[in-house]
Amino acid sequence: MSRTFSLLSLILILTSCASVPFSTMLQLSSMDETDLIRINPVEVRAKIDVEEPAQVDVDKTKITIEIENSMGAILHKFPLVLVSSTQLPTEQGFFSDSPARTEYILKFSETAIESFEHVQASLLNQEEGQMSLSVGTSFGDLPEEVDVITFSIHLKLSENENYITLFDEAAVDIKREQ
């Protein structure tokens, strides 16, 4: 039996493990509404590396921003579209091998760009609050023998910046119903 697995439901589990770099936590904790307003949505990229045979379900991949202030919390979801996917072969290492994986590069869809710009405009007139940002995806069907998926998620907010690592080689146990 194969199932689709959503990273959004796993964020609480993953944030407690070493898969989230400390530098990422520091970098993103200093982001505020002003930083969000400065982002050019055309330049935003997400990169997802997943060990084979797992595959990302691109149609279910999105960036989510939650903005919370005294008026309440609003969740904004921005669908992503595929820019490229690259099969990366197994790499021989000194201590261990790195398994074959697929690297996906994604960007905002046209409707997501428009929606993101509307959110940016609305932030100009709002009081300050808290903000959270996440990249969520699902995986396609998996063979029965796969019991762990290992993946990394990176986010690039500008052409002139490097990718920010959100999850680095996070391993998720697959639980199947009997």
CYANA upper distance limits for C-alpha pairs under 8 A (distance plus 0.5 A):
  1 MET  CA    144 GLU  CA      7.32
  1 MET  CA    176 ARG  CA      7.78
  1 MET  CA    177 GLU  CA      8.40
  2 SER  CA    141 ASP  CA      5.82
  2 SER  CA    142 LEU  CA      6.16
  2 SER  CA    143 PRO  CA      7.44
  2 SER  CA    144 GLU  CA      7.50
  2 SER  CA    176 ARG  CA      8.16
  3 ARG  CA    140 GLY  CA      8.03
  3 ARG  CA    141 ASP  CA      6.35
  3 ARG  CA    142 LEU  CA      7.73
  3 ARG  CA    176 ARG  CA      8.26
  4 THR  CA    138 SER  CA      6.63
  4 THR  CA    139 PHE  CA      6.02
  4 THR  CA    140 GLY  CA      6.17
  4 THR  CA    141 ASP  CA      6.68
  5 PHE  CA    138 SER  CA      5.61
  5 PHE  CA    139 PHE  CA      6.06
  5 PHE  CA    140 GLY  CA      8.29
  6 SER  CA     10 LEU  CA      7.49
  6 SER  CA    136 GLY  CA      7.54
  6 SER  CA    137 THR  CA      6.25
  6 SER  CA    138 SER  CA      4.87
  6 SER  CA    139 PHE  CA      7.52
  7 LEU  CA     11 ILE  CA      6.78
  7 LEU  CA    136 GLY  CA      5.73
  7 LEU  CA    137 THR  CA      5.96
  7 LEU  CA    138 SER  CA      6.68
  8 LEU  CA    135 VAL  CA      8.30
  8 LEU  CA    136 GLY  CA      5.68
  8 LEU  CA    137 THR  CA      7.61
 10 LEU  CA     14 LEU  CA      6.65
 11 ILE  CA     15 THR  CA      6.48
 12 LEU  CA     16 SER  CA      7.44
 13 ILE  CA     17 CYS  CA      7.79
 14 LEU  CA     19 SER  CA      7.38
 14 LEU  CA     20 VAL  CA      7.92
 14 LEU  CA    170 ALA  CA      7.83
 15 THR  CA     19 SER  CA      7.98
 15 THR  CA     20 VAL  CA      6.72
 19 SER  CA    167 PHE  CA      5.71
 19 SER  CA    168 ASP  CA      5.37
 19 SER  CA    169 GLU  CA      6.74
 19 SER  CA    170 ALA  CA      5.60
 20 VAL  CA     24 THR  CA      7.56
 20 VAL  CA     25 MET  CA      8.00
 20 VAL  CA    165 THR  CA      8.04
 20 VAL  CA    166 LEU  CA      6.33
 20 VAL  CA    167 PHE  CA      5.34
 20 VAL  CA    168 ASP  CA      6.70
 21 PRO  CA     25 MET  CA      7.23
 21 PRO  CA    165 THR  CA      7.52
 21 PRO  CA    166 LEU  CA      7.63
 21 PRO  CA    167 PHE  CA      7.66
 21 PRO  CA    168 ASP  CA      7.69
 22 PHE  CA     26 LEU  CA      6.90
 23 SER  CA     27 GLN  CA      6.58
 24 THR  CA     28 LEU  CA      6.51
 24 THR  CA    164 ILE  CA      7.02
 24 THR  CA    165 THR  CA      6.85
 24 THR  CA    166 LEU  CA      6.97
 25 MET  CA     29 SER  CA      6.38
 26 LEU  CA     30 SER  CA      7.17
 27 GLN  CA     31 MET  CA      7.66
 31 MET  CA     35 ASP  CA      6.41
 31 MET  CA     36 LEU  CA      8.05
 31 MET  CA    131 MET  CA      8.42
 32 ASP  CA     36 LEU  CA      7.01
 32 ASP  CA    130 GLN  CA      7.92
 32 ASP  CA    131 MET  CA      7.18
 33 GLU  CA     37 ILE  CA      6.69
 33 GLU  CA    123 LEU  CA      7.24
 33 GLU  CA    128 GLU  CA      7.76
 33 GLU  CA    131 MET  CA      7.93
 34 THR  CA     38 ARG  CA      6.94
 35 ASP  CA     39 ILE  CA      7.20
 36 LEU  CA    120 GLN  CA      7.38
 37 ILE  CA    120 GLN  CA      5.52
 37 ILE  CA    121 ALA  CA      8.12
 37 ILE  CA    123 LEU  CA      7.86
 37 ILE  CA    124 LEU  CA      8.45
 39 ILE  CA     43 GLU  CA      8.47
 39 ILE  CA     44 VAL  CA      8.37
 39 ILE  CA    157 LEU  CA      7.02
 39 ILE  CA    158 SER  CA      7.42
 40 ASN  CA     44 VAL  CA      7.53
 40 ASN  CA    157 LEU  CA      8.23
 40 ASN  CA    158 SER  CA      7.48
 41 PRO  CA    108 PHE  CA      7.51
 41 PRO  CA    113 ILE  CA      6.16
 41 PRO  CA    116 PHE  CA      7.34
 41 PRO  CA    117 GLU  CA      7.98
 41 PRO  CA    157 LEU  CA      8.37
 42 VAL  CA    107 LYS  CA      8.14
 42 VAL  CA    108 PHE  CA      7.51
 42 VAL  CA    113 ILE  CA      7.24
 43 GLU  CA    107 LYS  CA      8.30
 43 GLU  CA    156 LYS  CA      8.37
 43 GLU  CA    157 LEU  CA      7.06
 43 GLU  CA    158 SER  CA      5.77
 43 GLU  CA    159 GLU  CA      6.15
 44 VAL  CA    107 LYS  CA      6.53
 44 VAL  CA    108 PHE  CA      7.41
 44 VAL  CA    155 LEU  CA      8.07
 44 VAL  CA    156 LYS  CA      6.08
 44 VAL  CA    157 LEU  CA      5.16
 44 VAL  CA    158 SER  CA      6.39
 44 VAL  CA    159 GLU  CA      8.08
 45 ARG  CA    105 ILE  CA      7.25
 45 ARG  CA    106 LEU  CA      6.08
 45 ARG  CA    107 LYS  CA      5.27
 45 ARG  CA    108 PHE  CA      7.96
 45 ARG  CA    155 LEU  CA      6.43
 45 ARG  CA    156 LYS  CA      5.48
 45 ARG  CA    157 LEU  CA      7.14
 46 ALA  CA    104 TYR  CA      8.49
 46 ALA  CA    105 ILE  CA      6.31
 46 ALA  CA    106 LEU  CA      5.62
 46 ALA  CA    107 LYS  CA      6.85
 46 ALA  CA    135 VAL  CA      8.18
 46 ALA  CA    153 ILE  CA      7.71
 46 ALA  CA    154 HIS  CA      6.21
 46 ALA  CA    155 LEU  CA      5.07
 46 ALA  CA    156 LYS  CA      6.68
 47 LYS  CA    103 GLU  CA      7.36
 47 LYS  CA    104 TYR  CA      6.01
 47 LYS  CA    105 ILE  CA      5.10
 47 LYS  CA    106 LEU  CA      6.83
 47 LYS  CA    153 ILE  CA      6.29
 47 LYS  CA    154 HIS  CA      5.50
 47 LYS  CA    155 LEU  CA      6.84
 48 ILE  CA    103 GLU  CA      6.21
 48 ILE  CA    104 TYR  CA      5.61
 48 ILE  CA    105 ILE  CA      7.19
 48 ILE  CA    151 PHE  CA      7.54
 48 ILE  CA    152 SER  CA      6.17
 48 ILE  CA    153 ILE  CA      5.11
 48 ILE  CA    154 HIS  CA      6.89
 49 ASP  CA    101 ARG  CA      7.05
 49 ASP  CA    102 THR  CA      6.15
 49 ASP  CA    103 GLU  CA      4.89
 49 ASP  CA    104 TYR  CA      6.83
 49 ASP  CA    151 PHE  CA      5.87
 49 ASP  CA    152 SER  CA      5.60
 49 ASP  CA    153 ILE  CA      7.08
 50 VAL  CA     54 ALA  CA      6.92
 50 VAL  CA     55 GLN  CA      7.27
 50 VAL  CA     56 VAL  CA      7.97
 50 VAL  CA    101 ARG  CA      5.90
 50 VAL  CA    102 THR  CA      6.03
 50 VAL  CA    103 GLU  CA      7.16
 50 VAL  CA    149 ILE  CA      7.88
 50 VAL  CA    150 THR  CA      6.49
 50 VAL  CA    151 PHE  CA      4.77
 50 VAL  CA    152 SER  CA      7.09
 51 GLU  CA     99 PRO  CA      7.04
 51 GLU  CA    100 ALA  CA      6.50
 51 GLU  CA    101 ARG  CA      4.56
 51 GLU  CA    102 THR  CA      6.94
 51 GLU  CA    149 ILE  CA      7.29
 51 GLU  CA    150 THR  CA      6.22
 51 GLU  CA    151 PHE  CA      6.82
 52 GLU  CA     99 PRO  CA      8.07
 52 GLU  CA    100 ALA  CA      6.39
 52 GLU  CA    101 ARG  CA      5.43
 52 GLU  CA    102 THR  CA      7.24
 53 PRO  CA    101 ARG  CA      8.25
 53 PRO  CA    142 LEU  CA      7.72
 53 PRO  CA    143 PRO  CA      8.44
 54 ALA  CA    139 PHE  CA      7.11
 54 ALA  CA    140 GLY  CA      7.36
 54 ALA  CA    141 ASP  CA      8.16
 54 ALA  CA    142 LEU  CA      6.72
 54 ALA  CA    149 ILE  CA      7.32
 55 GLN  CA    102 THR  CA      7.92
 55 GLN  CA    139 PHE  CA      6.05
 55 GLN  CA    140 GLY  CA      6.05
 55 GLN  CA    141 ASP  CA      8.42
 56 VAL  CA    104 TYR  CA      8.39
 56 VAL  CA    137 THR  CA      7.38
 56 VAL  CA    138 SER  CA      6.52
 56 VAL  CA    139 PHE  CA      5.06
 56 VAL  CA    140 GLY  CA      6.53
 57 ASP  CA     61 THR  CA      7.22
 57 ASP  CA    137 THR  CA      7.24
 57 ASP  CA    138 SER  CA      5.81
 57 ASP  CA    139 PHE  CA      5.60
 57 ASP  CA    140 GLY  CA      5.89
 58 VAL  CA     80 LEU  CA      7.84
 58 VAL  CA     81 VAL  CA      7.23
 58 VAL  CA     82 LEU  CA      7.22
 58 VAL  CA    137 THR  CA      7.76
 58 VAL  CA    138 SER  CA      8.22
 59 ASP  CA     79 PRO  CA      8.25
 59 ASP  CA     80 LEU  CA      8.01
 59 ASP  CA     81 VAL  CA      7.85
 60 LYS  CA     79 PRO  CA      8.08
 60 LYS  CA    136 GLY  CA      8.35
 60 LYS  CA    137 THR  CA      6.09
 60 LYS  CA    138 SER  CA      6.40
 61 THR  CA     79 PRO  CA      6.76
 61 THR  CA     80 LEU  CA      6.34
 61 THR  CA     81 VAL  CA      8.46
 61 THR  CA    135 VAL  CA      7.88
 61 THR  CA    136 GLY  CA      6.06
 61 THR  CA    137 THR  CA      4.61
 61 THR  CA    138 SER  CA      7.13
 62 LYS  CA     77 LYS  CA      6.98
 62 LYS  CA     78 PHE  CA      5.86
 62 LYS  CA     79 PRO  CA      4.85
 62 LYS  CA     80 LEU  CA      5.68
 62 LYS  CA    135 VAL  CA      6.33
 62 LYS  CA    136 GLY  CA      5.95
 62 LYS  CA    137 THR  CA      7.01
 63 ILE  CA     77 LYS  CA      6.43
 63 ILE  CA     78 PHE  CA      5.69
 63 ILE  CA     79 PRO  CA      7.07
 63 ILE  CA     80 LEU  CA      7.76
 63 ILE  CA    133 LEU  CA      7.70
 63 ILE  CA    134 SER  CA      6.19
 63 ILE  CA    135 VAL  CA      4.97
 63 ILE  CA    136 GLY  CA      6.78
 64 THR  CA     75 LEU  CA      7.47
 64 THR  CA     76 HIS  CA      6.10
 64 THR  CA     77 LYS  CA      4.99
 64 THR  CA     78 PHE  CA      6.68
 64 THR  CA    133 LEU  CA      6.19
 64 THR  CA    134 SER  CA      5.74
 64 THR  CA    135 VAL  CA      6.78
 64 THR  CA    136 GLY  CA      7.95
 65 ILE  CA     75 LEU  CA      6.45
 65 ILE  CA     76 HIS  CA      5.70
 65 ILE  CA     77 LYS  CA      7.08
 65 ILE  CA    131 MET  CA      7.49
 65 ILE  CA    132 SER  CA      6.12
 65 ILE  CA    133 LEU  CA      5.01
 65 ILE  CA    134 SER  CA      7.07
 66 GLU  CA     73 ALA  CA      7.20
 66 GLU  CA     74 ILE  CA      6.14
 66 GLU  CA     75 LEU  CA      4.94
 66 GLU  CA     76 HIS  CA      6.66
 66 GLU  CA    131 MET  CA      6.08
 66 GLU  CA    132 SER  CA      5.66
 66 GLU  CA    133 LEU  CA      7.00
 67 ILE  CA     73 ALA  CA      6.09
 67 ILE  CA     74 ILE  CA      5.88
 67 ILE  CA     75 LEU  CA      7.09
 67 ILE  CA    129 GLY  CA      7.45
 67 ILE  CA    130 GLN  CA      6.37
 67 ILE  CA    131 MET  CA      5.07
 67 ILE  CA    132 SER  CA      7.19
 68 GLU  CA     72 GLY  CA      6.05
 68 GLU  CA     73 ALA  CA      4.59
 68 GLU  CA     74 ILE  CA      6.86
 68 GLU  CA    129 GLY  CA      6.00
 68 GLU  CA    130 GLN  CA      5.61
 68 GLU  CA    131 MET  CA      6.72
 69 ASN  CA     73 ALA  CA      6.98
 69 ASN  CA    127 GLU  CA      7.56
 69 ASN  CA    128 GLU  CA      7.09
 69 ASN  CA    129 GLY  CA      4.86
 69 ASN  CA    130 GLN  CA      6.90
 70 SER  CA    129 GLY  CA      7.98
 78 PHE  CA    108 PHE  CA      7.26
 78 PHE  CA    109 SER  CA      8.20
 78 PHE  CA    112 ALA  CA      5.36
 78 PHE  CA    113 ILE  CA      8.41
 78 PHE  CA    115 SER  CA      7.91
 78 PHE  CA    116 PHE  CA      7.83
 79 PRO  CA    108 PHE  CA      6.67
 79 PRO  CA    109 SER  CA      6.53
 79 PRO  CA    112 ALA  CA      6.42
 80 LEU  CA    106 LEU  CA      6.39
 80 LEU  CA    107 LYS  CA      5.70
 80 LEU  CA    108 PHE  CA      5.04
 80 LEU  CA    109 SER  CA      5.79
 80 LEU  CA    112 ALA  CA      8.02
 81 VAL  CA    106 LEU  CA      5.88
 81 VAL  CA    107 LYS  CA      6.01
 81 VAL  CA    108 PHE  CA      6.67
 81 VAL  CA    109 SER  CA      6.01
 82 LEU  CA    104 TYR  CA      7.67
 82 LEU  CA    105 ILE  CA      6.69
 82 LEU  CA    106 LEU  CA      5.04
 82 LEU  CA    107 LYS  CA      7.12
 83 VAL  CA    104 TYR  CA      8.17
 83 VAL  CA    105 ILE  CA      5.90
 83 VAL  CA    106 LEU  CA      5.61
 83 VAL  CA    107 LYS  CA      7.09
 84 SER  CA    104 TYR  CA      6.42
 84 SER  CA    105 ILE  CA      5.76
 84 SER  CA    106 LEU  CA      7.59
 85 SER  CA    102 THR  CA      7.18
 85 SER  CA    103 GLU  CA      5.98
 85 SER  CA    104 TYR  CA      4.92
 85 SER  CA    105 ILE  CA      6.79
 86 THR  CA    102 THR  CA      6.09
 86 THR  CA    103 GLU  CA      5.66
 86 THR  CA    104 TYR  CA      7.13
 87 GLN  CA    100 ALA  CA      7.99
 87 GLN  CA    101 ARG  CA      6.61
 87 GLN  CA    102 THR  CA      5.08
 87 GLN  CA    103 GLU  CA      7.02
 88 LEU  CA    100 ALA  CA      6.12
 88 LEU  CA    101 ARG  CA      5.74
 88 LEU  CA    102 THR  CA      6.26
 88 LEU  CA    103 GLU  CA      7.64
 89 PRO  CA     99 PRO  CA      7.66
 89 PRO  CA    100 ALA  CA      4.97
 89 PRO  CA    101 ARG  CA      7.14
 90 THR  CA     97 ASP  CA      7.43
 90 THR  CA     98 SER  CA      6.04
 90 THR  CA     99 PRO  CA      5.05
 90 THR  CA    100 ALA  CA      4.68
 90 THR  CA    101 ARG  CA      8.02
 91 GLU  CA     97 ASP  CA      6.18
 91 GLU  CA     98 SER  CA      5.47
 91 GLU  CA     99 PRO  CA      7.11
 91 GLU  CA    100 ALA  CA      7.88
 92 GLN  CA     96 SER  CA      7.43
 92 GLN  CA     97 ASP  CA      5.11
 92 GLN  CA     98 SER  CA      6.93
 93 GLY  CA     97 ASP  CA      5.33
 93 GLY  CA     98 SER  CA      7.38
108 PHE  CA    112 ALA  CA      5.92
108 PHE  CA    113 ILE  CA      6.39
109 SER  CA    113 ILE  CA      6.77
110 GLU  CA    114 GLU  CA      7.03
111 THR  CA    115 SER  CA      6.64
112 ALA  CA    116 PHE  CA      6.39
113 ILE  CA    117 GLU  CA      6.72
114 GLU  CA    118 HIS  CA      6.88
115 SER  CA    119 VAL  CA      6.82
116 PHE  CA    120 GLN  CA      6.70
117 GLU  CA    121 ALA  CA      6.71
118 HIS  CA    122 SER  CA      6.70
119 VAL  CA    123 LEU  CA      6.77
120 GLN  CA    124 LEU  CA      7.43
121 ALA  CA    125 ASN  CA      8.21
122 SER  CA    126 GLN  CA      7.26
123 LEU  CA    127 GLU  CA      8.43
135 VAL  CA    153 ILE  CA      8.11
135 VAL  CA    155 LEU  CA      8.47
142 LEU  CA    146 VAL  CA      7.05
146 VAL  CA    174 ILE  CA      8.08
147 ASP  CA    173 ASP  CA      6.35
147 ASP  CA    174 ILE  CA      5.38
147 ASP  CA    175 LYS  CA      7.81
148 VAL  CA    171 ALA  CA      6.83
148 VAL  CA    172 VAL  CA      5.95
148 VAL  CA    173 ASP  CA      5.00
148 VAL  CA    174 ILE  CA      5.98
149 ILE  CA    171 ALA  CA      6.08
149 ILE  CA    172 VAL  CA      5.78
149 ILE  CA    173 ASP  CA      7.15
149 ILE  CA    174 ILE  CA      7.74
150 THR  CA    169 GLU  CA      6.12
150 THR  CA    170 ALA  CA      5.88
150 THR  CA    171 ALA  CA      4.80
150 THR  CA    172 VAL  CA      6.90
151 PHE  CA    167 PHE  CA      8.07
151 PHE  CA    168 ASP  CA      7.51
151 PHE  CA    169 GLU  CA      5.43
151 PHE  CA    170 ALA  CA      5.89
151 PHE  CA    171 ALA  CA      7.16
152 SER  CA    165 THR  CA      8.10
152 SER  CA    166 LEU  CA      7.95
152 SER  CA    167 PHE  CA      5.50
152 SER  CA    168 ASP  CA      5.09
152 SER  CA    169 GLU  CA      5.35
152 SER  CA    170 ALA  CA      6.72
153 ILE  CA    165 THR  CA      6.65
153 ILE  CA    166 LEU  CA      5.92
153 ILE  CA    167 PHE  CA      5.56
153 ILE  CA    168 ASP  CA      7.22
154 HIS  CA    163 TYR  CA      6.15
154 HIS  CA    164 ILE  CA      5.79
154 HIS  CA    165 THR  CA      4.83
154 HIS  CA    166 LEU  CA      5.88
154 HIS  CA    167 PHE  CA      7.50
155 LEU  CA    163 TYR  CA      5.66
155 LEU  CA    164 ILE  CA      5.54
155 LEU  CA    165 THR  CA      6.99
155 LEU  CA    166 LEU  CA      7.52
156 LYS  CA    161 GLU  CA      7.22
156 LYS  CA    162 ASN  CA      6.73
156 LYS  CA    163 TYR  CA      4.92
156 LYS  CA    164 ILE  CA      6.59
157 LEU  CA    161 GLU  CA      7.54
157 LEU  CA    163 TYR  CA      8.19
158 SER  CA    162 ASN  CA      8.43
